Amino acid sequence: MAVRAIRGATQTDADDRDQVLEATAELVREVLTRNGLTSDEVISVILTATPDLVSEFPAYAARQAGLDDVPLLSATEMAVPGAMPRVIRLMAHVETDLTRSEVRHVYLRGAAALRTDLKQR
């Protein structure tokens, strides 16, 4: 079994607590589902939010989505001029038999535009 990193991102329509919770939970669920993982296989997750999202910690939503015994970290993304607004990003470290080419990175909602090179399944 190997340790792999899985990336993902999503976007909210506004800095609204419910939207941050919903979008983050959806992202976490999709990363697990698309990669055939359970929370027991997740080592840790780093979540970032763009500086315009301050209504809730993305890690709180990840806990509510079932990662209640996984080390989580929320951080603020760099404020790069012209960057996509209201984006929550995720990097999950997991134990899996998937090869790097089999890992499915997940980009949802408006954040799908960040990785047009990835086939969304």
Backbone torsions as a table, in degrees:
resi	resn	phi	psi	omega
1	MET	NA	137.6	-177.8
2	ALA	-108.7	161.0	170.5
3	VAL	-96.8	126.5	179.7
4	ARG	-126.2	153.7	173.6
5	ALA	-106.8	133.5	178.1
6	ILE	-118.4	130.2	-180.0
7	ARG	-102.7	157.8	175.7
8	GLY	-167.6	165.0	177.6
9	ALA	-159.8	157.5	174.9
10	THR	-148.1	168.7	-179.3
11	GLN	-132.2	144.3	174.5
12	THR	-104.7	162.6	177.6
13	ASP	-81.9	-23.2	-176.5
14	ALA	-157.4	164.6	173.7
15	ASP	-82.3	80.5	-177.2
16	ASP	-126.3	130.3	-175.2
17	ARG	-54.3	-47.2	-179.2
18	ASP	-62.2	-38.8	178.5
19	GLN	-67.1	-40.0	178.1
20	VAL	-63.9	-44.7	178.9
21	LEU	-62.5	-46.6	-177.9
22	GLU	-65.6	-47.5	-177.4
23	ALA	-65.8	-40.0	179.8
24	THR	-67.8	-44.6	178.6
25	ALA	-61.0	-41.9	177.8
26	GLU	-61.1	-43.8	179.6
27	LEU	-61.8	-46.6	179.7
28	VAL	-60.8	-47.7	-179.9
29	ARG	-60.4	-41.8	-179.1
30	GLU	-67.6	-39.5	177.4
31	VAL	-60.5	-45.9	179.9
32	LEU	-65.8	-47.4	-177.1
33	THR	-63.3	-50.7	-176.0
34	ARG	-65.7	-21.1	180.0
35	ASN	-107.9	7.0	176.9
36	GLY	61.2	39.7	-174.6
37	LEU	-109.2	156.3	168.9
38	THR	-113.1	167.8	179.7
39	SER	-63.4	-25.6	178.3
40	ASP	-64.5	-22.4	-179.4
41	GLU	-91.4	-4.7	-179.7
42	VAL	-88.8	123.8	-179.4
43	ILE	-84.1	-50.0	179.3
44	SER	-163.6	162.1	179.4
45	VAL	-138.2	130.8	171.7
46	ILE	-105.6	127.8	178.1
47	LEU	-120.5	134.9	174.7
48	THR	-123.3	155.7	174.8
49	ALA	-131.8	144.5	175.9
50	THR	-64.1	155.7	-174.5
51	PRO	-59.2	-15.4	179.9
52	ASP	-86.2	0.4	176.1
53	LEU	-109.8	106.7	-177.0
54	VAL	-131.0	5.7	-173.3
55	SER	-78.2	-20.2	179.7
56	GLU	-164.9	153.5	175.2
57	PHE	-77.4	127.4	175.4
58	PRO	-58.4	-32.0	179.3
59	ALA	-62.0	-32.9	177.6
60	TYR	-61.5	-43.1	178.4
61	ALA	-66.2	-38.0	178.2
62	ALA	-63.3	-37.9	176.1
63	ARG	-62.6	-44.9	179.1
64	GLN	-64.2	-25.8	-179.1
65	ALA	-84.5	4.1	174.1
66	GLY	115.1	-2.5	178.8
67	LEU	-93.1	52.1	-172.4
68	ASP	-76.7	-16.8	177.8
69	ASP	-120.1	22.1	179.7
70	VAL	-104.7	134.2	175.1
71	PRO	-62.7	125.5	-178.1
72	LEU	-125.1	150.0	177.5
73	LEU	-140.3	127.4	172.1
74	SER	-103.3	141.4	179.1
75	ALA	-146.9	165.9	177.3
76	THR	-95.0	132.3	176.4
77	GLU	-71.0	155.3	177.3
78	MET	-62.3	144.5	179.1
79	ALA	-89.1	77.3	-179.0
80	VAL	-85.9	126.5	179.6
81	PRO	-56.6	132.6	178.0
82	GLY	84.1	-1.0	179.7
83	ALA	-70.1	155.7	178.3
84	MET	-60.1	132.1	-179.5
85	PRO	-82.3	162.1	171.4
86	ARG	53.6	48.6	-177.8
87	VAL	-110.9	135.1	173.3
88	ILE	-110.1	125.1	179.6
89	ARG	-112.9	156.3	-176.8
90	LEU	-139.6	139.9	166.5
91	MET	-131.3	112.6	-179.5
92	ALA	-103.9	132.8	173.5
93	HIS	-100.5	123.7	-173.0
94	VAL	-133.3	157.0	169.8
95	GLU	-97.4	125.3	-175.9
96	THR	-158.1	158.3	172.8
97	ASP	-90.0	-3.2	178.3
98	LEU	-65.7	140.9	172.1
99	THR	-79.2	167.9	178.4
100	ARG	-57.1	-39.6	-178.5
101	SER	-72.0	-18.9	178.8
102	GLU	-88.5	-18.4	179.6
103	VAL	-63.6	135.1	179.3
104	ARG	-107.2	108.6	174.0
105	HIS	-78.9	147.5	-169.0
106	VAL	-123.8	118.5	177.3
107	TYR	-124.2	116.3	-172.4
108	LEU	-113.5	162.4	175.0
109	ARG	53.8	-141.3	-179.0
110	GLY	-64.4	-22.8	-179.1
111	ALA	-68.9	-12.8	176.0
112	ALA	-58.8	-26.3	178.9
113	ALA	-68.6	-16.5	178.7
114	LEU	-72.0	-26.3	-177.0
115	ARG	-135.1	67.9	179.4
116	THR	-69.7	-11.3	178.5
117	ASP	-77.6	-15.3	-178.4
118	LEU	-91.2	139.4	173.6
119	LYS	-80.4	120.0	178.4
120	GLN	-85.8	123.9	178.5
121	ARG	-111.2	NA	NA
